[in-house]
Amino acid sequence: MATEKGVVGKLGIDTAWVKTVKSSSCKSCASRDSCAEGGGGKQMEVEAINTIGAQIGDEVLINVATSSFVKATFLLYVFPILCMIAGAVIGQNYGSSLIGLEGSDASVLFGFAFFFVSVVIVKIYGNKLGKNNEYRPRIVKIVRHG
Protein backbone atom coordinates (compact mmCIF):
# COMPACT_ATOMS: atom_id res chain seq x y z
CA MET A 1 0.00 0.00 0.00
CA ALA A 2 1.22 3.47 -0.89
CA THR A 3 0.89 5.88 2.02
CA GLU A 4 1.35 9.65 1.94
CA LYS A 5 1.06 12.35 4.59
CA GLY A 6 -0.86 15.55 3.96
CA VAL A 7 -3.08 18.29 5.36
CA VAL A 8 -6.83 18.50 4.79
CA GLY A 9 -7.57 21.64 2.80
CA LYS A 10 -11.30 21.36 2.21
CA LEU A 11 -14.13 18.94 2.84
CA GLY A 12 -16.72 17.35 0.57
CA ILE A 13 -19.47 14.86 1.18
CA ASP A 14 -17.64 11.82 2.62
CA THR A 15 -14.41 13.09 1.04
CA ALA A 16 -11.63 15.52 1.86
CA TRP A 17 -9.14 17.33 -0.36
CA VAL A 18 -5.69 16.59 1.06
CA LYS A 19 -2.65 18.70 0.17
CA THR A 20 0.49 16.58 -0.03
CA VAL A 21 4.05 17.16 -1.12
CA LYS A 22 5.38 15.00 -3.91
CA SER A 23 7.46 12.31 -2.24
CA SER A 24 10.31 10.05 -3.28
CA SER A 25 7.80 7.56 -4.70
CA CYS A 26 6.81 10.22 -7.24
CA LYS A 27 10.39 10.29 -8.58
CA SER A 28 10.08 6.77 -9.98
CA CYS A 29 6.64 7.35 -11.51
CA ALA A 30 6.56 7.67 -15.29
CA SER A 31 3.84 10.34 -15.04
CA ARG A 32 5.59 12.54 -12.48
CA ASP A 33 5.99 15.53 -14.82
CA SER A 34 2.48 15.38 -16.20
CA CYS A 35 0.61 14.44 -13.05
CA ALA A 36 -2.86 15.93 -13.34
CA GLU A 37 -3.11 16.35 -9.58
CA GLY A 38 0.23 18.04 -9.18
CA GLY A 39 0.12 20.70 -11.85
CA GLY A 40 3.88 20.26 -12.25
CA GLY A 41 4.77 21.80 -8.85
CA LYS A 42 5.90 20.35 -5.55
CA GLN A 43 2.42 20.17 -3.99
CA MET A 44 -0.48 17.96 -4.97
CA GLU A 45 -4.11 18.06 -3.92
CA VAL A 46 -5.85 14.71 -3.82
CA GLU A 47 -9.49 13.92 -3.14
CA ALA A 48 -9.60 11.10 -0.59
CA ILE A 49 -12.42 9.16 1.05
CA ASN A 50 -12.90 10.53 4.56
CA THR A 51 -14.59 7.88 6.70
CA ILE A 52 -12.71 8.77 9.88
CA GLY A 53 -14.01 12.33 10.17
CA ALA A 54 -10.89 14.38 9.44
CA GLN A 55 -11.45 18.14 9.56
CA ILE A 56 -9.84 21.08 7.76
CA GLY A 57 -6.27 21.60 8.99
CA ASP A 58 -5.81 18.02 10.25
CA GLU A 59 -2.58 16.27 9.26
CA VAL A 60 -3.58 12.86 7.89
CA LEU A 61 -2.23 9.72 6.27
CA ILE A 62 -3.80 8.76 2.95
CA ASN A 63 -3.52 5.34 1.40
CA VAL A 64 -3.92 3.88 -2.09
CA ALA A 65 -4.04 0.10 -2.46
CA THR A 66 -1.06 -1.09 -4.52
CA SER A 67 -3.06 -3.75 -6.36
CA SER A 68 -5.54 -1.13 -7.53
CA PHE A 69 -2.68 1.10 -8.62
CA VAL A 70 -1.11 -1.72 -10.67
CA LYS A 71 -4.45 -2.53 -12.35
CA ALA A 72 -5.02 1.11 -13.25
CA THR A 73 -1.46 1.44 -14.56
CA PHE A 74 -1.92 -1.63 -16.77
CA LEU A 75 -5.16 -0.24 -18.15
CA LEU A 76 -3.64 3.16 -18.86
CA TYR A 77 -0.25 2.17 -20.30
CA VAL A 78 -0.13 -1.48 -21.39
CA PHE A 79 -3.62 -2.12 -22.79
CA PRO A 80 -3.40 0.53 -25.57
CA ILE A 81 0.00 -0.76 -26.68
CA LEU A 82 -1.25 -4.35 -26.82
CA CYS A 83 -4.26 -3.21 -28.85
CA MET A 84 -2.03 -1.32 -31.27
CA ILE A 85 0.20 -4.36 -31.77
CA ALA A 86 -2.85 -6.61 -32.29
CA GLY A 87 -4.24 -4.14 -34.84
CA ALA A 88 -0.94 -4.01 -36.70
CA VAL A 89 -0.75 -7.82 -36.88
CA ILE A 90 -4.36 -8.09 -38.06
CA GLY A 91 -3.74 -5.37 -40.65
CA GLN A 92 -0.60 -7.08 -41.89
CA ASN A 93 -2.27 -10.48 -42.22
CA TYR A 94 -5.82 -9.58 -43.27
CA GLY A 95 -5.64 -5.99 -44.55
CA SER A 96 -5.64 -6.85 -48.23
CA SER A 97 -8.73 -9.04 -47.95
CA LEU A 98 -10.62 -6.66 -45.62
CA ILE A 99 -9.94 -3.20 -47.11
CA GLY A 100 -7.72 -3.81 -50.12
CA LEU A 101 -4.52 -2.31 -48.69
CA GLU A 102 -1.28 -4.22 -48.79
CA GLY A 103 1.27 -5.01 -46.06
CA SER A 104 2.59 -2.11 -44.05
CA ASP A 105 -0.12 0.36 -45.13
CA ALA A 106 -2.84 -1.86 -43.70
CA SER A 107 -0.69 -2.61 -40.65
CA VAL A 108 -0.29 1.10 -39.85
CA LEU A 109 -3.96 1.85 -40.45
CA PHE A 110 -5.23 -1.04 -38.33
CA GLY A 111 -2.61 -0.40 -35.61
CA PHE A 112 -3.66 3.22 -35.15
CA ALA A 113 -7.36 2.38 -35.42
CA PHE A 114 -7.06 -0.24 -32.68
CA PHE A 115 -5.00 2.18 -30.58
CA PHE A 116 -7.62 4.93 -30.78
CA VAL A 117 -10.43 2.49 -30.00
CA SER A 118 -8.44 1.32 -26.95
CA VAL A 119 -8.08 4.94 -25.77
CA VAL A 120 -11.87 5.31 -25.89
CA ILE A 121 -12.26 2.03 -23.97
CA VAL A 122 -9.73 3.20 -21.36
CA LYS A 123 -11.60 6.49 -20.96
CA ILE A 124 -14.98 4.78 -20.48
CA TYR A 125 -13.64 2.05 -18.20
CA GLY A 126 -11.44 4.51 -16.28
CA ASN A 127 -14.45 6.69 -15.47
CA LYS A 128 -16.26 3.60 -14.23
CA LEU A 129 -13.29 2.59 -12.05
CA GLY A 130 -12.99 6.13 -10.70
CA LYS A 131 -16.37 5.72 -9.04
CA ASN A 132 -15.25 2.49 -7.36
CA ASN A 133 -13.91 3.20 -3.86
CA GLU A 134 -11.26 0.49 -4.28
CA TYR A 135 -9.43 2.75 -6.74
CA ARG A 136 -9.66 5.96 -4.72
CA PRO A 137 -7.30 7.22 -2.01
CA ARG A 138 -8.57 6.84 1.55
CA ILE A 139 -7.72 8.72 4.74
CA VAL A 140 -6.56 6.04 7.17
CA LYS A 141 -5.29 8.01 10.16
CA ILE A 142 -5.33 11.48 11.68
CA VAL A 143 -1.72 12.20 12.66
CA ARG A 144 -2.33 15.59 14.27
CA HIS A 145 -5.48 17.67 14.69
CA GLY A 146 -5.27 21.13 13.14
C-alpha positions as CSV (number, residue, x, y, z in Angstrom):
1,M,0.0,0.0,0.0
2,A,1.2,3.5,-0.9
3,T,0.9,5.9,2.0
4,E,1.4,9.7,1.9
5,K,1.1,12.4,4.6
6,G,-0.9,15.6,4.0
7,V,-3.1,18.3,5.4
8,V,-6.8,18.5,4.8
9,G,-7.6,21.6,2.8
10,K,-11.3,21.4,2.2
11,L,-14.1,18.9,2.8
12,G,-16.7,17.4,0.6
13,I,-19.5,14.9,1.2
14,D,-17.6,11.8,2.6
15,T,-14.4,13.1,1.0
16,A,-11.6,15.5,1.9
17,W,-9.1,17.3,-0.4
18,V,-5.7,16.6,1.1
19,K,-2.7,18.7,0.2
20,T,0.5,16.6,0.0
21,V,4.0,17.2,-1.1
22,K,5.4,15.0,-3.9
23,S,7.5,12.3,-2.2
24,S,10.3,10.1,-3.3
25,S,7.8,7.6,-4.7
26,C,6.8,10.2,-7.2
27,K,10.4,10.3,-8.6
28,S,10.1,6.8,-10.0
29,C,6.6,7.4,-11.5
30,A,6.6,7.7,-15.3
31,S,3.8,10.3,-15.0
32,R,5.6,12.5,-12.5
33,D,6.0,15.5,-14.8
34,S,2.5,15.4,-16.2
35,C,0.6,14.4,-13.1
36,A,-2.9,15.9,-13.3
37,E,-3.1,16.4,-9.6
38,G,0.2,18.0,-9.2
39,G,0.1,20.7,-11.8
40,G,3.9,20.3,-12.3
41,G,4.8,21.8,-8.8
42,K,5.9,20.4,-5.6
43,Q,2.4,20.2,-4.0
44,M,-0.5,18.0,-5.0
45,E,-4.1,18.1,-3.9
46,V,-5.9,14.7,-3.8
47,E,-9.5,13.9,-3.1
48,A,-9.6,11.1,-0.6
49,I,-12.4,9.2,1.0
50,N,-12.9,10.5,4.6
51,T,-14.6,7.9,6.7
52,I,-12.7,8.8,9.9
53,G,-14.0,12.3,10.2
54,A,-10.9,14.4,9.4
55,Q,-11.4,18.1,9.6
56,I,-9.8,21.1,7.8
57,G,-6.3,21.6,9.0
58,D,-5.8,18.0,10.2
59,E,-2.6,16.3,9.3
60,V,-3.6,12.9,7.9
61,L,-2.2,9.7,6.3
62,I,-3.8,8.8,2.9
63,N,-3.5,5.3,1.4
64,V,-3.9,3.9,-2.1
65,A,-4.0,0.1,-2.5
66,T,-1.1,-1.1,-4.5
67,S,-3.1,-3.7,-6.4
68,S,-5.5,-1.1,-7.5
69,F,-2.7,1.1,-8.6
70,V,-1.1,-1.7,-10.7
71,K,-4.5,-2.5,-12.4
72,A,-5.0,1.1,-13.3
73,T,-1.5,1.4,-14.6
74,F,-1.9,-1.6,-16.8
75,L,-5.2,-0.2,-18.1
76,L,-3.6,3.2,-18.9
77,Y,-0.2,2.2,-20.3
78,V,-0.1,-1.5,-21.4
79,F,-3.6,-2.1,-22.8
80,P,-3.4,0.5,-25.6
81,I,0.0,-0.8,-26.7
82,L,-1.3,-4.4,-26.8
83,C,-4.3,-3.2,-28.9
84,M,-2.0,-1.3,-31.3
85,I,0.2,-4.4,-31.8
86,A,-2.9,-6.6,-32.3
87,G,-4.2,-4.1,-34.8
88,A,-0.9,-4.0,-36.7
89,V,-0.7,-7.8,-36.9
90,I,-4.4,-8.1,-38.1
91,G,-3.7,-5.4,-40.6
92,Q,-0.6,-7.1,-41.9
93,N,-2.3,-10.5,-42.2
94,Y,-5.8,-9.6,-43.3
95,G,-5.6,-6.0,-44.6
96,S,-5.6,-6.9,-48.2
97,S,-8.7,-9.0,-48.0
98,L,-10.6,-6.7,-45.6
99,I,-9.9,-3.2,-47.1
100,G,-7.7,-3.8,-50.1
101,L,-4.5,-2.3,-48.7
102,E,-1.3,-4.2,-48.8
103,G,1.3,-5.0,-46.1
104,S,2.6,-2.1,-44.1
105,D,-0.1,0.4,-45.1
106,A,-2.8,-1.9,-43.7
107,S,-0.7,-2.6,-40.7
108,V,-0.3,1.1,-39.9
109,L,-4.0,1.9,-40.5
110,F,-5.2,-1.0,-38.3
111,G,-2.6,-0.4,-35.6
112,F,-3.7,3.2,-35.2
113,A,-7.4,2.4,-35.4
114,F,-7.1,-0.2,-32.7
115,F,-5.0,2.2,-30.6
116,F,-7.6,4.9,-30.8
117,V,-10.4,2.5,-30.0
118,S,-8.4,1.3,-27.0
119,V,-8.1,4.9,-25.8
120,V,-11.9,5.3,-25.9
121,I,-12.3,2.0,-24.0
122,V,-9.7,3.2,-21.4
123,K,-11.6,6.5,-21.0
124,I,-15.0,4.8,-20.5
125,Y,-13.6,2.1,-18.2
126,G,-11.4,4.5,-16.3
127,N,-14.4,6.7,-15.5
128,K,-16.3,3.6,-14.2
129,L,-13.3,2.6,-12.1
130,G,-13.0,6.1,-10.7
131,K,-16.4,5.7,-9.0
132,N,-15.2,2.5,-7.4
133,N,-13.9,3.2,-3.9
134,E,-11.3,0.5,-4.3
135,Y,-9.4,2.8,-6.7
136,R,-9.7,6.0,-4.7
137,P,-7.3,7.2,-2.0
138,R,-8.6,6.8,1.6
139,I,-7.7,8.7,4.7
140,V,-6.6,6.0,7.2
141,K,-5.3,8.0,10.2
142,I,-5.3,11.5,11.7
143,V,-1.7,12.2,12.7
144,R,-2.3,15.6,14.3
145,H,-5.5,17.7,14.7
146,G,-5.3,21.1,13.1
